[in-house]
């Protein structure tokens, strides 16, 4: 089974979108790692990536952009995310 390291600001949903391109993968991803969907993974934590269905177009686009979704707040209370104004304008 593949693994990845959690980045700062990542939730289980962020990891599901990055590696599977589908938010629906969050339930099984969290469960395989012994967590609930609403638990926060810890930055630096190694997590298992089970073999699940993916949306390859989304996974490829995130990889092409070097984007690593991270939608949780950090200690400074600043929002961390992948959707910059330029990204939003491009896809509106």
HELIX and SHEET records of a PDB file:
HELIX    1   1 UNK A   12  UNK A   20  1                                   9    
HELIX    2   2 UNK A   23  UNK A   25  5                                   3    
HELIX    3   3 UNK A   26  UNK A   32  1                                   7    
HELIX    4   4 UNK A   56  UNK A   65  1                                  10    
HELIX    5   5 UNK A   85  UNK A   90  1                                   6    
SHEET    1   A 2 UNK A   2  UNK A   5  0                                        
SHEET    2   A 2 UNK A  46  UNK A  49 -1                                        
END                                                                             
